[in-house]
Amino acid sequence: MASTKQGISIVGFLITLLGAVLFSTKAIIVKLAFGQTHTDAVTLLALRMVFSLPFYLAAAFLVSTQKGNVRMTGREWLLVSGIGLLGYYVSSLFDFLGLQYISAGLERLILFLYPSFAVFINAYFFRQRISRIQQLALMLTYAGIGLAYVGELSIDSSNPNFYLGSALVFMCAVTYSIYIVGSGRVIPRVGANKFTAYAMLAATFGVFVHFLLTHSLQAVKLGQDMWLYGLLLAILATVLPSFLISQGMRKIGSNNVAIISGVGPVSTILQAHYVLGEKIFTEQIIGTALVIAGVLLIGWKQEKASAAVAPQSHSTAEDVKAGVG
């Protein structure tokens, strides 16, 4: 595993940067799909999982046939499945639903609250002290979100579902933070690759069940555009960036990956402006800078603490964290 003090190679930097940018395309693809196909969130999420499923199955098969594979206990199966359902079914559903009502740029900023929620969860349930640096980081993060939110509200005041969309994405950030905390405690026992593969399969099962319970297969009409957006969400915004981030982790280390991944909100805002025609305004720029600064401070503090105790478990958790949403 790469050291946290490892230097940044050009190849590692470019791989990580590309992975972070591809992850940030998710909101753009979802907004385009909603605008051009008039589909619903559950159908779109199901299509994403349909195209991702072969990769998860292959990963689960490969990791289970490795020589050092450790069999999971019944409790570990339940934990992995439950955490996977929460992180990539419930959380993703909140995210897709919220994107129907708010801009892609605001969605990405609200999602970036999840590291602060993880800090609160660890402090309350696991008695981890919130340091002064983390307190400063939290202040910066929430100040940035508040500033960007007020600015967004002023230009989107006619949207009757603005608060609903914001609340849904907020719940996405909350549930994803629980996923992060849970994964950080399970991964050291079962391994990063095995956890990710089976957690994703559990989430896929949850999405498919939800789709079958709420939709009639005979009534669903999927045009060519729908299949294209599902494929783009799965390959371009999920599978490919996850492999790129994993390679980046090996080449430049988790701390450097976390820092470079801070480009995500900026990338989303720029893509939303040029692809979706969303406005860029002063409050958004300043708010984004504050949020990124706060998140990096939180990540830096967690990295220092984890490096002193269990650097491997933290690095694997960072691999999961890079693909929020």
C-alpha positions, 0 to 999 in steps of 0.5 A: 500500500502506498505511503501517505507521504509518497510523492505524486507521480505524473501518471498517478496524478493523471489517473486520479484526476481522470477518475475524480472528473469521471465520478463528477459526471454522474450528476450531469448524466442524470440531469441530461437523462431526466431532461431528455427522456422524462424517465423516473429516478428508480428506472434510471438507477436500475439501468445503472445497476444493470450495466454495472452488475457484470463487473460486480459479479466478476469482481466477487468471483475473482476475490472469492477464488483468490488463495488468501480469501477469508470466508465471512461469518454470518454477521459479516454477511449481514453487515456487508449487505446492510451497509451496501444497501444503505450506501448504494441503494438508499443513498443513491436513490435519495441522490437521483430523486433530489437531482430532479429538483435542484442543480447539479452544482448544488447537489455536488456541494451538498453531497460534500457534507458527508465527511463532516457527518462521518466526523459527527457519527464517530464522535457520538457513537465511537467517542472520537474527539473532534479536534480544533482542526476538525472544528475549523473544517466543519465551520468552513464546510457549513459556511460554504454550503450556506453561502452557495445555498443562499446564492442558489436560492436567489436565482432559483426562487421560482422552483417549488421543489427546491427545498425538497430536492435539497432535503433529498440530497442532504439525506443522501449525504447522511446515509452515505456518511453512515456507509463510510463509517460502517465500511471503515470498520468492516473493511479491515476484517473482510478486505476492501475488494471483497467488501466492495464487490458484495456491498455493490451486489447487495445494493443492486439486489435492492434496486432491482427489488424496488424497481419490480415492486413499483414498475410494471415491466410491460409498461416500461418503455426504454428507448435507445437514449435510456439505454445509452444513459444507463450505460454511461452512468454505469461505465463512465461514472461508476465502474471506470472511475472506481478502477482509476481511483484504485490505481491512483491509490496504489501509485500516489497514496490515499492522502494525495487521492483525497486531495486531488478528488477535491476537484469533484465539485469544481468539475461538476459546476463547470460541466453543469455550466457548459453542458446543462447551461447552469449559471455560475455565480459569485456565492457558488465560487466562494462557497465551493472554495470553502467547502473544499478547504473544509473537506481537505482539512477533515481528510488531512486530520483523519489521515494523520490519525489513521496513519498512526493507528491503521494506515491500511484500513484508512486507505481502503476506506478512502478508495470507497469514499472517492466515489460518493453518490 
